[in-house]
Amino acid sequence: MNKLVILLLLSLSIFAEDIPKNVMQMSMSPITIDGQTYLAANFKNYPHWHTYWINPGDAGLPIEATFKINGEEKVLDVKEWPIPKRFKEDGDIMTFGYEDEYTLFFPISQDLNDEKIEAHFKWLICKNICIPGEKHINGEIKDSAFITSDNDFQVSMDEMKSRFSKLPQTKDIPSYFDISLVKQGENLVFIYSLSKEVKEVPITSNIISVYPMLPFSFKRETLYKDSKNSLYGRYTMDWDGVYMDPEMPLPASGKFEKPFNFKFLFVDPVSNETYVISKSFSSYSSDINGQFESFFKILKPIQQIDDKKEHNKAEESVSDGRNIFYYLIMAFVGGLILNIMPCVLPVISLKLFSLIGHSNESKKSIFRHNIAYSVGVISTFFALAGVITVLKNTGEQIGWGFQLQSPSFVALMIVVIFIMALNMFGLFEFRTPGGSKLGSVELRDSFSGDFIGGVLATILSTPCSAPFLGTALTFAFSESTTTIFGIFFAIGLGLSSPFLLTAFFPALIKFLPRPGMWMDHVKKILGLTLVLTTIWLLDVFSALTDSSLALLKINTGLVLIFFIFYMRAKMTKKIFFSIALLIPTIILIYQAQATIISYGESGSNMLNDKNRSSEITWHKWSEEKMNNNMRINKLTFIDFTAKWCITCKVNEKLVIDTDGFRKLMAENNVELMLGDWTKRDPQIGSWLKSQGFVGVPAYFVINKKGELVKLGETITLSEIKESF
């Protein structure tokens, strides 16, 4: 059955595109313009993703580049940064950067023919999330051509020359533009004005954008106009000299030890040109009497907008609606697939078993049983969505299956599943609360039992991840509360859909076997699956607590529960039985939390277990070590897993724990890294989320070029080999 499941998942993996694989592409080539040679670095961003200008704004990091020519490090400065766009992002974040395609030009003062060039670029690229990236481009100049296998695409010489011609030129400050440096309160402020009438104010971009300069950090521009449509502006900044070592206090006299030469990108509303200006300040003036503040109070602020959001508003609205619909479908299909996943099969089998038992009942009764089960599934998904929303709003790093990272919750599940197993073996008939007695209907035949079955199916399904499900969950975890609830509702609908189908079309039950004595034998088999589930949960509990004492206590508790049920017939009062059962259960859950030794530390003993049982060596994953391997182009296979992840276990049996995998790793000298997410680990959770995953399994390869290749939730040996 496991092989059929994994093959199904593999066949569907092409739909698991959470983040584009080519979110950023790069190429490099030499070009000569007006007798000057440049190394041109061409960038291509995936649609709607952006990188950052030299001054990124409120957040972000600019593109960085380092070079070696014939093995010797060379410091190359950008000729001039292309004119950036302004982005107004969620949370009132203002940034400056680039979309689509653009080029940075680095002047070279030597002949490059027959020279070996090594270039290393780093960037941060963002959309709803931000992803750090880097690329090494190595090659050799032959006959003015750059020979390399590292370029992702090509840009024509004509196109590069066109981009070069659009770079902002350096000009003198126009006579109609005046700018002063003033201290207002605790802040330093650029105050500027244009003496000429401005007919059209550039409300989609800044008038000035300041190039970085220490010890200043720059904030926001605010524009104003008076009754004659004259334009004024304020650009606030902070003095960061107090944080430097040695400290550089802001001079109280208003005179700096040495002048600061500020460089500005100026969007001239008079000439409608964009160019670079600079001005040196040896001192600042103080707004002692508040005359500047009083003046700006009588001016009218100009409402600036984000051109990207304004111009594409209708298009994005349609796109967002289409995207949400797409992810809802992915969530539904992912929930449907969960019905055949091994982690949920024990409870699903119980429900199917119950369905066979109801086949001779009325259509109304069958409808009510299946609806009760479906309500249990969907309401539990709603509860999970609520918990995730609360934790997300408090800043917690959470993911799919997060409740199984809690030892108390796992202890409770052990007790519940163990009691269900005792019921399957006929040790008792578990009756549900109601009426004047403890109950009158067996769990498997009651509507309450159907509801509880739906709850358990949902809880046990969360350690499983599938391609469709991963796509939907990644989208949900990064979106609004409404979207989270919508996605989780769709997953619940998918998981319960086979039973909703039989609720509305009860004739489908006729395709199932008829009730008979065989059901008594099958019940024992189902009881065995629940015992195996209990053993699996005990293993998860052991990994979460790292405490033999905690495991001893929970096993002792299970023995006590067994004898309580065994002796229940001799308990004359049902209330005594309930209290006798409740006491060890509460003690178990409390002690599960109290005896934790290392809960909260990352990982479990999985790494040691792997190295003891395998002929190859695994290393603990860390972002620092991974980045270093990318820097040195070291072939690396990375496995993010958890003890409670059943899909991970399937992948291990079919791929990772095979002779073929070990041979492939040895032949290619591949380093193996293990990211153990059994316990809650904010670093792993945050990094996985940045890569488009909200749960495990997740597999990556660092290839021979030092690039990080995402393999997804399911893997094959051929797929791993091709990624090298």
N, C-alpha and C positions, 0 to 999 in steps of 0.2 A: 504493500500500500504506500509506504514512504517513497519508493522509487517513482510510482505513478504521480504522487504529489509533486515531487521535485521536478519531474519532467514537465508537468503542467506549468509550474512556476517559471521554468526556464523558457518555455515557449511563449510566455506572456511578458518576459522581461523587457522587451523592446518598448513597452509602453511606460516604463518607469523613468521618464525623463523629468526630474524635478528641477535641476539646474542645468543649463546648456553645457555640454562638454567643452565647446569652444567659446566660452564666455568672453575670452580675450585672445586675439591672435596677433602675431608680431612678425615683422620682417625687417631686414636691414640691408642697406646698399650704399655705396659711395656715390656722390654726385658733385659735379663741379659747376658752380654758378659764378659768373663774372670773375673768373680766374681763381676763386677760392674753393677749396675742396671741403666737403662736409660728409660726415657719416649720418645718413638719414635713417632714423628709427621710425618705422611705420606701424601704427596701431589700428586695430579693427575691433571695436566693441560690439558685443551682441546687442541687437535692438533693445533700446530703453535702459541699458546698463551704462553707467558713467564712471570715469576716473576723475582725477583731481588736478587742478591748476597748481602752480608753485605756492600760492596762498589758498589752501582749500576752503577757508571760511570757518564756520562754526565747528566743523568736524571733517575728518578725512585725512589722507596723506598724499602728498604729490608723488608723481612718478620719479623714481631714482635710477641712476645709471652709473656704472663703473666700467672702465675699459682697461685692457692690456693690449699693447702692440708689441709683437715679438717677445712676449713674456714680461715686458716692462710696464708697470702701472702708469697710466696717463690720466691726468685730470682734464676732462673736457667739459666745458660749460655749454649750456644750450644757447644757440645764437639768439633766439628770442622765443618765448613761449607763444603758441597760437592763442588767438583771442578766445577766452573761455565763455561758456554759457553760465547763467546763474540758475541754481536749482533751489526751490523752496520745498523742503522735505517735511515729512510728518514730524510733529513735535516742535514746529517752528524752527527748524534747522535750515540755515542759509548756507549754501556751499557753491563753489565755482569749479567748473571742470568741463569734461569733453564727452560727447557721444559719437557714435558712428566711427568714421575714419579720420585720422589726423596724423601729423608727422612732427617729430622733434629733430632739429638740425644741430649737429655738433661740429664746429669748425675744427679742421686739422691743419697743422702748420708744417706737415712733412709729406713727401711723396709716399703714397700708399702702395704702389706697385710692388708685388712680391712680398708684401707684409702680411704676417699672421695677426688676426684680430680676434680678441676674446671680449665679448660684451655681456654684461649681467644687468638685467633690468628687474626692478621690483615695483609693484603697484598695489593699490587697493581699488577694487571695482565693486560698485554698489548698485542695488536696485531696491528690493524690500529688505534684503540683507546685504552685508558686505563680505567680500571674499578677498583675502590677500593672495597675491600671485607673483610669480617671478619666471624669468626665462633666461637661459644661457644661449647666446648665439656665437658660434665659433666658425671662423672661415678664413679664407686667404684671398687677397686681391691679385688677380691675374688679368693683365691687359685692361685695366680699369673696370673689371667686372668682379663682383664679390662671389666667390665660389663657396657655397655652404649647403648643407642638407637640413639646416635648422629653421629656415624661413617657412612660415606658414602660408604665405601668399605673396604675390608680386604687385608692385605699384609702378606704373610707367614713369619714365623720366619727365614727360610732359606734365603729368599729374603732380609729381613732386615739385616741379618748378612753379606750377600754379599755386600750390600750397605755400611755397616759399614767398611768393609775391604778395600773399595775403597776411604775412606776419606783420604785427604792428611796428611801425617805424618810430625812431626816437626824434622828437621835435622839441622846440623851445616852448615854454609855457606861453600861451596866447595872451595878449595884452588885456583881453576882456575877462580873464580868469584870475581871481585872487584867492590865495589860500593862506591861512594863518594857523599857528599852533597855540592852543589856549588850554589853560587848566581851569576846569569847571568842577568845583567840589573836589572829589578825590580822583576824578578822571581827567586824562588828557584828551583833547578833542581837536580834530581838524575842522576848522570852520571856513567855508568857501562860498564864493558868489560869482555870478556872471553878470557883467555890466551891460551886455547886449540883450535885447529882447529875445526870449526863447519861445518859438511858436509851438514846438512839439517836444515834450519832456520824455526822455527814454525811460518809461515806467517799467520796462521788462529787464533792465540792467542797471548796474551802478553807474553813477557819473565818474567816480574814481574807485579803483580797486588797488589797494596798497600791496606792494611787494614785501615779502618778509624782511624784518630787520630787528635784530636784538638791540636793546632789551625790551622791545615793544611787542605786545600781542594785540591784534586788531579785532574789533567787534563789528558793528553795523553802521551802515550809511542810512541817514534819514534825509529826505528831500522836502523842501518847502517852497512856496511861492507867495509873492505879495499881490496886491490888487492890480499891479501893472504887469503881472506875469513874469517878473524877474525871478530868477532861480537862485536858491540858497541851499546849502547842504551842511550836515554835521556828520563826522565819522569818528566814533568813539574808539578809544584804545586803552590798554592798561600798561603801566610801567612795571616790568618784571625784573628790574634790577635788584629788588629786595630779595629775590629768590636765587640770585647768582652767588657764586663762591669765587672770590670774595664778594660780599654784598656791595651793590652799587645803588645807594639811596638817590632818590630824585632830588636834585639840588633845590634847596628852599629859595635860593636867590633867583631862580628861573634861568640861570646861565649854565649850559653844559660845559664839561671839561673840554670836549672837542665837538665840532659840528656833526650833526647827523644828516646824511644826504638821502632823502626819501625818494623812492621811485614809484610812480603811479601809472596804472593803465587808465587812460583818460578817454571816456566816451563823450566826444565833443558835440553837444546838442546844437551848436551854431553851424559848424561845418559838416555835421553828420559823419565825421571820421572817428576812427579809434586809433590812438597812438600813445606812445610812452612819453611821459614828462618826468622831470625830477626837480626837486628843490631842496636846498640845504637850510637847516635850522640850527642855529647856535644857541638859541634860547627859546623860552616860551613865555607868553604873557598870562596874567592871572585875571580871571573874571571876578575881581574882588567885590565890586558893587552889584554884581548880577546883571550888568547891562546887556550882555549877550543873551542871557536866559530870558530877560524881559522882552528883548527884541524878537526872539523866536516864538514867544507866546502869542504875538500878534500876527504871526504868519500862518498860512494854511498848509498843513502837512499834505504831501502828495502820496496817495495810496499806490504803492508799487505792487506789481503782480509777478507771478512766475509764468514766463512765456510758454514753457513746456506744458504746464497744466491748463493754461487758458486756451491755447491754440488746439490742443488735442483732447479737450474736455469731452466732446461728443464721441470721438473715436474710442477714448479710453473707457467711457461708460459702456459702450457696446462690447468692447473687448473684455471688460471685467465681468459683464453678465455672462458672456460666452465662456470665460474661464471658470467661473463659479459652477456653471452647468456642467462643464467638462469634469471638474473635480468631484462634483456630486455623483456623477456616473462612475468615476474611478472608485469612490468610497463605497458605492452600492456593490460593484463587482468584487471589490476587496472583501467586503463583508460576506458576500456569497461564497467566496473561496474559503473563508474561515471554516465553513461547515465540513470541509474535508481535511483540515489541518489536524495533525496528530494531537496537539495540545487540547483541542476541544472535543475530540472524538468520543471520549468516555461519556461526557454529559449528553452530547448529541445522540449517542447510541441509546442512552436511557430514554430520551424523548421518543426516538423511533420505536423503542420497545413498548413504551406507553401507548404510542399511536396505534400499534397493532392490537393492543388490549382494548382500545376504544372502537375498533373497526365495526363491531356489531351494534354500537350505540346509535342514537338518532343523529341526524345531521346537525341539529341544534346543539347537542352535547359535544360533538366533535368540533364544531365551530367555537364553542366557549373554551374548550381545552386548549386549542391552538392559539386563540386570541390571548388567553391568559399567559401562555408561554411567550408569545411575541411581545406583550406588554412588559413582561419581566426583562426581556432583552433590551428593548428600546429605552425603558425607564432607567436601566442601569447605565446605558450609554449616556443618557442625559445627566445622570449623577456624576459620571466620570468627566463629562464636559464641564460641569460646574466646578468640580475640584480642580481641574486643569486651569480653568479661567482664574480662580482665586490664587492658585500658586503662581501662575504666570504674572498676574498683576502685582504680586509681592516680590517679583524678581527671581523666583526659583527657576533653576534649569531642570526641566522635566521632559519626559519622553514617553513613548508608547510602552506600556507595561510597567509604569513607574510604581504602581502599588506593590509589585512583587519585589521591590527594593526595600520594603518595610518588613522587618522580622515579625512584628506583632501581627500584621495582616496575614503573613504566610502561616504563622502559628494558628490563627483562626481558620484559615482554609484547610490546614491539615486536620483539624478537629472535625470540620463539616464533612470533608470528603471521606474521612475514616468512618464517621457515623453512617454515611450513605452506603459505604461498603458493607458494614454490619447489617444494614437493612436488606441489601441484595443477597446476603448469605442466609437470610431468614431468621436472624437472631432476634429480631423484633419487627413489629409493624409500626412504623413511625407515624403517629397521628398528629394532625395539625390543630392548633388552638381553635376553639369555637364552641359555642353552646355552653351548657352547664358542665360538660366534661372536658377532658383534655382534647378530645376530638373523636370523630366517628368515621373518618375516611382515611385510607392509607395515602401516604405522601404521593405515590406514583399515580394515584387515581383522582387526586383532589385538584381543584382549580388553584388553590394556594400552592400545592406542590408543583403544578405547571409553572406558576409565576417564579417560584424559587429556582426551578430548573433553568429558566431563562436568565435569571441573575447569575447563576453559577456558570452557564455557558459563556456569558459575556466576560466574566472575570477570568476564566481559564483561556479565553481566546486572545487576551491581550499579550501574552508572551509570543504570539505568532505574528510574523510580518510577511507580507507578500508584495509583489511589485505594484499592483494596483493600489493596495492599501498604503504603501509607503508614499506614493505620489500624492494621494489625497491628504494624508496626515501631515506631510511636510507643508503643504499649502495651508492647512487649518491652523497648525501651531504658530504660524507667522502672521495670521490674520486676526480680524476682530472677533469679539465674543459671539456675535450672531453667526459668523462663518463657522466657528468651532462647533457650535450647537448644530448647525445645519449639516456639517460633514459627519458628525457623530450620529446624528439621526439617520443619515443615509447608510452608514456602516451597520447600524442596528437593523435597519430595514432589510439590508442584504443578508445579514446573518439569519434573520427570522423568516425570510421570504419563502423558503420551501414549506414552512408550516403555515404561513399565511395562505399560500396557494391551496393547501389541502383543507384549510378552514373554509374557503369560498368554493372549493371544488372537492367535496369529500369523496366523490367517486374515485379519486386518484388513490385512495387508501386500498382499493381492491387489488392494486398491483403488488401490495405487500403480502407476505405469507399470512395464512389464517391462524388465529389463536389456537393453542393446543398445549399438550404436555411438553413439547419441545421448548416452550418458553421458560419452564422451570430450570432446564439445563443452561439455556442462554443467560438466564439471570445470574447464575454462578459465574459465568465467564465475564459478564459485566461487572460483577463484584470484584473479580480479579483485576480488571482494568482500573478500578477505583483504588485498589490496594497499591497497584503500580504507580498510580498518580500520587498517592500519599507518600510513597518512597521517594518519588521525584521531588516532591515538595520538601521532604525532610532533607534531601541533599541541598536544595536551595537554601533552606533555613540554616543548615550547617555552614554554608559558605557566607551567609550574611552575618552570623554571630562570631565565627571563629572561636567557639567556646564548646568544649566537650561537656561542660556542666549544663549548659542550656539544652544541648541535645539529649543529655541524660534525663533532664527534667521533663522534656516534652514526650519522650518515650515512656517514661513512668506514668505521665498523665494519660497517654493513650491506653496503657494497660489498665489503669483505674477506670477509664471510661468503658472499656470492654467489660470489666466485671460488674460495673454499675448496670449496664444493659443486661448482662447475664443474670443478675440477681433481681432484676426489676419485677419479675412475677411475684416475688416474696414481699415486695413493698406494697402494703395495703393502701397507702395513700399516694395518689398520683403526684401530689404536691411535693411529697418527700423525694420522689424520684427526680422531679424537676430540679429541686435544690441540690440533691446529690450530684446531678450531672453538671449543674451550673458552676458549682464551687471549683472542681478541678479545671474546668474550661477557663474561668477567670484567672485562676492562679497560673495556668499555662501561658496565657497571653501576657500577663503582667511580668512573669519571670522571663519571658522571651525578650522583653525590652530591657529588663533590669540586669540580665547577665551578659549583655553584649560587651565584648571586650574592644573590638575595633570597628564597630559600625560607624560609618562616616568616613573612614579611610577608604581610599580607592582600591578597587580590585578585591580578589579573594585568593584562594590557594590554587586557582585554575592554572596560573603560569607554572607553578612548581609541578602540578600534576602532569601538564603537557610535557615538560622537560624530562620527567621521570619515565613516562611511557613512550616517548618518541625518540627516534634515532637522530633527529635534527633539533637544533637549539632555537628556542623562542626568546625574544627580548621584550621587556615591558615597553609599551608605547608611551612616548612623550612627544609633544609637539616640537620641542627643541631638537630632539634626536631625529625626528622625521624631517624637519627643515634642513638639518645638517646633511642628511642622506640625499635630499634633493639638490643641495648645493654641490655635493661631490659626485652627483650622477650615480649613486649606489642603487643597484637593483634591490627593491624591497617589496615584500608582500605584507600587507597590514590586515589583520583580522580583528574586527570589533565584535565582541560576543558577550554572553552572560550565561550563567548556570541555569537560569530559568527560561532561556530562549530555546524552544523546541526546534524552530527552523534552523537555528545554529547547529543543533545536534545532528539534524538531517544532513546539512551541508558537510559537517565534519565526517560523518560515516561514508557519504558518497564521494567526497572529494579530498578533504584535507588529511584524513587519517588513512590514506591509501599509499601503496608503494609508488604509484605513478606520480603523485604529488611530491613525495620525498625525493624521487629521482629527478624530477624537473627542477626542484629547488637546488639540489646538489650540483647538477650539471651546469647551472647558470650562476652558481655562487650567490644565491639570493638570501638576503637577510630577512628574517621573519620577526614581525612585531605583533604583539597581542595587546589589544585594548580591552580590558576586563571591566564591563559595566554592570557586573552583578550587583554591586552596591552603587548608591547614588554618587556620581562623580561629576561635579559641575564642569571640570575642564573637558572631559570627554563629551558630556552632553552639549556644551557650548560649541565645541569643534564640529561634532556631528551635525548640529543644526546649521552651522555655516556651510556645510557641504550638501545640505538638502535632505538630511536624515533626522528622524525624530525617535528612532529606535534601532535595535540590532536585529539581525546581523547587518553588517556593512563591510564591504571589502574594497581595498584600494591597492594599487601597485604604483611604486615609483619606478618609472622606466629608465632606459639607458640614457635618455636625454635629460633626466632629472625632473620630468613632468609627473604630476600626480594624476593617475588615471583612476576614475571611479568605476568599479565593476558592478555595484548594485547589491541586492540582497541575496542573489543566488549566483553560483559560479560553476564553471566547468574547467577542466584542465586546458582545453584548447583556447578558451577565452583568456585564461591567465597567461598562457604562452604568447598569444597574439599581442597582449598589452605590453610585453617586454620591449 
